[in-house]
Amino acid sequence: HGTEFLAGSLNLSGSITIEATHPAGESFLARMISLMEAAEGSRAGYRRIADRAADIYAPAVHILAALAFVGWMFLSGDWHLSVLNAMAVLIITCPCALALAVPMVHMVASGRLFENGIMVKDSAALERLATATHVVFDKTGTLTEGRPRVQRQISGSAEMANRAASLAQFSSHPFSRALAAAFDADRIEIGETREVPGSGLEAKIGNDVWRLGRADWCNAADRSNEGGSQVWLSRNDEPVAGFSLADQPRADAKSTIAELKRTGIGITLLSGDQADAVQDLARQLGIENAESNLKPQDKMDRIRALQAAGEKVLMVGDGINDAPALRLADVSMAPSSAADVGRSAADFVFVRDNLSAVTFALNMAKRADRAVKQNFGLAIVYNMIAVPLAVMGFVTPLIAALAMSSSSILVTLNALRLRLGRNSPATKPDEADVPHMMIAEPAE
């Protein structure tokens, strides 16, 4: 009685009576969308600068060609020579190399990322990713697999573990699914079963009443301080077996964190989960900065604080409650298992069940950034040499066309160097390894 549910929550078992307390516009999802829209305005500055530069270049070239024509008419009085020299200036200053400098690199880099299971939703995000100095991770479904597994059997025999698996088959709760998958169910006839919301599953086997669920419901001592979530099995109110379950870290989470540390990038874990679970995961992965029990607004506040300190933040998360933080961060990534709104908010989506996509994307973004700067350098050096020669009449229109084409080819070849190098070690997951969708916790 009195428990608050979010719109869209999934009732796994039992019947409940609910009362709408807020209009749809004040729902959790509506608040997330509002926070995302508020964060969107801080991300468009780079494109405005690039568009402004492109707007200035074309008229400047035409003015330069006109001045070359006027100058040669004044010096030689030969309109034919003046037209040829003006044409040479127009051709040799064709902004093909400059126009290709960025999009060609982004196209090759995006293609390389796609081959390695990383989708790029915004090419400008590659530039922001290259400048990232701090990575903020969510916990559940990002650093972890997003589904609980049996960590160990606290007490009881193997026979009782199999009995627990038999009962678990009658429940759709994630903990029950984990127990059913971890042990072999014994072949026993189970009578009437019922799920008690918030407590667990009760079944009649012969003259005995069996329960599978919370420690207090099964008359077992609470041992949650030992880590993980506890599920107990009791017979006639006497506990006979206990199990510790935990959401396992992704297989390559520890190596990914270690690789990020080697590059000197800061790492923070922000989660809505309880402190024990968050700190335990942080210790396993070697993350020094970890905060728990955070609401979506709290995560945004932490990211703003990092940005105020001069950090360029990469946010990696997967939940609905991560969407505002994903949008607020300088650049963001989400796994394909993320909620729809999370994938929509992210700049990159990695479709393989492997966290090494983060380090691979960071490395590719830095290589792409260097290639863009090299292309700009090539284009600038080309124009510094070619334009004066054309203005002074040392270049014919034919030579100008060849020079312009050569500069474009050079820029393209430099971009294609991104095709070199090792691919991501990520592999496509088996269907059974794809995390199940789980009910959202309001605390996250």
N, C-alpha and C positions, 0 to 999 in steps of 0.2 A: 504494500500500500504506500502510495506517495512517491514511487520511483519515477524519475523523469526519463522519457525515451525521446530519441531524436527521430524525426520523420525519415522513413526509409529503413529503420532498424528491422532486423529479421527475428521473429519469434520462432525459436527452434522447436519448442514443445509446449504442451499445455495450452490453456486458454486464459486470456487476460482481457480486462475491461479497460479501455483507454479513453481519455478525455482530451480533446484539443484545447490547448491553453494559449496558443499564439496563432495569428494568421500566417499563411504560407510565406508572406514577404518577410517574416521575422524568423523563419526556420534556420537551422544550422547551415544548410546548403546555401540559402540566400545570403547569409552573413559571409560565408566563404567567398561567394561570387563578388560581393560588395568589397571585401578586402582585396581581392585580386584586381578589381577595377581601379581601386585607389592606388595600388602599387604600380600599375601599368605605365603611368605617366613619366616615370623616371628612366625610360629605356630607349628613347628615340634620338638622342643627341648626335650620335656618330653618323647616322644616315643623313641628317640635315646638312652636316658639314660636307659629306661626299657629294650630295646633290648640288650644293652651292658651288663647289669647285668645278663640277661638270658644266654648270650654267655659265661660268665665267670663261672657260677654256675656248669654246667655239667662237664667240665674238672676238676674243683676243687674237685668234689665228687669222680671222678675216681682216681685222684691222692691220695686222702685221703684213699680210699679203698686199693690201692696198697701199701701205706705206712703201713697200718694196717697189711696186709699180710706179708710184709717184717719184720715188728717188731715182730710179733708172731712167725715167722719162726726163727728169731734170739733168741728169749727168750725161745721157747719151742722145736723147731726143729720138731714139729708135723705139717706136711703140711695139714692134714685133718682139724685140729683145726684152722689152719691159714686161710684156705679157708672159713670155716664156719663163722669166725669172719669178714673176708673181705666181704662176702656176706651179713652179717647182717648190716655192714656199708653201703653198696650199697643200700640195701632195705630201711633201716630206714631213709636214707638221700634222698630218692626219692622226687623230688621237687614238689610233687602233691599239698601240702598245699600252697606253694609259687605260683605255677602255677594257682591255683584256687582263690587266695587272691583277685585279681583285677577283672578278667572276671566274676566270679560268682556274685560279688557285682554289677557290671555294668549290667549284664543280668537281675538280679532281679529288680534293680532300673529302667532300661529301660522299663521292662514289666509293672511296676507300673505306670510309666509316660504315657505309651501308653494307659493303662486302663483309664487314666484321660484325654485323648485327646491330649497328647503331644508326638510327634514323635521325637526320638533321632537319628540324622543322623551320629553322630560321638561320640562313647563312651568315647573317651578321653576328649570330651567337658564337661563331667560330672565333671571331676577333675578341669577343669578351672572354671566352674560355681561355684563350692564350694568356690573358693577363691575370687569371685567377691566382690568388695568394692564400686562400683559406677555403677548405672544404667542410661543409656542414652536412652531417648525415642524420637521417631519421633512423629509427631502430627497426621496428617490426616491418617485415617485407622488403627492407632495403639492406641492412647489414645482416638480417636474419632471413630465414626461408619463408617466414610468414605462416607457418603451421607448426603446432606443437608436436613433440615426439617424446616417447618415454625415455627419460634420462637414466633411471635406475629403479629397481624394486626396493622399497624401504624395508618392508617386512613381508613375511608370508612365504609359502612354498611355491614351487613351480605349478603344482596342481591348482592352487588358489589363483595364480596368475592366469592360467587357462580358463578358470571359471569367470574371472573378471572379463576376459576377452569375449566369452560367451554372452554375458549380460550386455557388454558394450555394443554388440551387434544390433541391439534393439533401440539404440539412441543415435541421433544425428549430431550430437554435440561434438565439437572438434576434439575434446579430450577423449571422448568415447571412441571416435574414429582412430585416434592414435593408439589406444589400448588394443583395439581390435586388430590393428595392423602389426602390433609388436609381438603378440602372443598367439599361439594356436588355440582356437576355441575347442573346449571339450564337447564331446557328443552327449549331451544330456537334454532331456525334455524339460523345457521351461514353461511354466504355466502362465498365469496372468502377469502382465508387466504394466507398470505405469510410471510416467516421468513426473517428478515433483519439481515444478519450476523453482530454480534457484538452489536446489538441493542435490538432485541426482535421479537415479533410476532405481525402482523397487520391483522385485520379482518374487514369485512364489515357486519354489522347487520342492516338491514333496510337501512335507510339513514345515519346512524352513522358509523364513522370510529373509531374502538377500537384498542388500543395498549396495549401490555403487555411486559414490559422489563425494560431497564435502566431508571434511574430517569431523566436524561437530555433528553432522547428521548421522554419521556412522559410529558415533561415540569414541572417536579416536583422538589422541592428543595432537594438537596443531603443531606441526614441525616445519612450518613455512620458512622459519629462520635459517633452515639448512639450504635454502635456495630452491628455485623452481616452484611450480604449482603442485599441490598435493591432491591426489584422488585416492579414496579408500574403499575397500570392500569389507562388508560386515555380514555376519550370519546371526540372525536373531539378536541384533543390537550388540554383537561382540565383534570388534574389528579383527579380521583374519589376514588382511594384506593391505599394503600401502604402496603407492607409486609416486615418483617424482617426475613431472613433465616439464619440459622447457622448449622454447622456440630456438632451434639450433642456428648458429651463425652460418652464413653461406660458406661453402667450401673454401673459397679463395678470399674471404673477407680479411683474414689476418695478413696474408701476403700483400693484398691491395693496400692496407693501411701502412704496412712496412715500406712499400714502394713509394707511397706519397710522402712518408717521413724522409726518405732518402733524398727526395727532390726539394726538401725544405718547405713544403706547403703545410700550413697550420691545419689542424683537424679538430672538430668539435662534434660531439654527439648530443642532439636535442631530441627528447622523446616525451611523449605523454604517459609512458608506462611508469610503474612503481619504481621507487629508488633502488630496491634490492636487485631487480632484474636488470636495470640499466647499468648499475655499477658493476655487476657480475660480468655483463657483456663487455663493458669498457676494459675491465681487467684482462679478459681473455684476448682481446684484440690489441691491447696496448694503447688505448686512447686515454690521454690524461684529462682532457676537458669533456665532462659529460654532465648533462643536467636532465632531471626527470620531472614528472608531473606537470608538464608544460601544456598550456592551451595554445591554440593557433596564434592568438595575439601575442602570447609570450615568445613564441618562436620568432615572430616578426620583430619583436623588440630586441631580441638577441642579435638578429641579423643586422638591424639598423645600428646597433652598438658597434659591431665589427666594422661596418662600412664607415661609421663616424671615426673609427680609429685608423682609417686608411686602407682597410683590407678590401680586396675584390673577392666577393663570396660566390662560390659554387655550391648550390644546394642540391642534395640528392635525397629524394623522398618519394613515397608512393601513395600516401593516403589522401582522402578528401581534406583532412585537416592540415595536410602539408601544402595544399594548393596556394594559399596566400603567400607562404614563405617561398615557394618555388617561383612565384611571380615577382616577388620583391627582390630576390637575390639578383646579383649581376648576371648570372647565368645559372641554368638548372638542368638536371637530368632526372629521369624516372624510369623504372623498369616497366616492361610491357604488362606486367601483372598489376600495375597501379590502377587506381580508380580512374574512371573516364575524366573527371575534372582534374585529376593530378597529371594525366598524360597531356591534357589540353594546356595546362599551365607550363609544362616543361619545354625547354628548347631542344633537348635531346631525349630520345627514348631508346633504351637498349633492350633488344628483343630476345637476347640469349640469357639464360639463367646463370650469369657470371658477372661478378662485380669488377673484374679486370677491365670491363668496358670503360670505367671511369679513368683509369690511368692511360689506357690506349687513346681515348678521346683527348685527354689533356696533352699527351705527347704529339698527336696529330695536329692539334690546334696550334701548338707552339711552332711546329715545322711549317704549317701553313702561314703563320704570322711572319716567319723569317722569309718565306718565299714571296709574300706580298711586298715586303720591304725591299727585297732584292729586285723584284719586278719594277717597283717604283724607281729604284736607283738606276736600273738599266734604261728605263724610259727617260729619266731626267738627263742622264749622261748622253744618250742618243740625241735628244733635242738640243742640248748645249753644244754639241759638235755639229749636228746636221743643219740646224736653223741658220747659224751665221754663214756657213758655206753656201746655203741656198740664197740667202739675202745678198751675198757678195757675188753671185752669178757663177759660182764654180760647179753648180749641179744642174744638169738638164732634167726635164720632167721624167724621162725614162729612168735615169739614175735615181731620182727621188722616189719613184714607185718601187724600184728594187730595194732601196734602203728602208723604206717604210715597211715593206713586206718582210724583210729580214728582221727588223725589230720586233714585229708581231710573232714571227716564228721563234725568235730567241726567248721571248716572254712565255710562249706556250711550252717550249721544251723545259724551261725552268720549273714551270708548274707541274709538268709530268714527272719530275723527279720525286714527287710525293708518292708515286706508285711504288717506289723502291722501299725496302725495309720489311721487317717481319710483320705478320698478321697477329691479331689478338689471339691468345690461347683459348678464348671462349669457344665453347661448343654448344650446339643446339640441344636444349633439354629434351629428355623423354617426356611423353605426355604425362606419365605418372609423377614427374618431378615438378610440374607446374603448380604453384601454390593455390590452394583452395581459397575462394572468397570467404572472408570471415566477418563476423558482425563488428561494427565499429564501436569503439569504446568512447563515451563522451569525454573522458579525461584527456584523450590525446588531442 
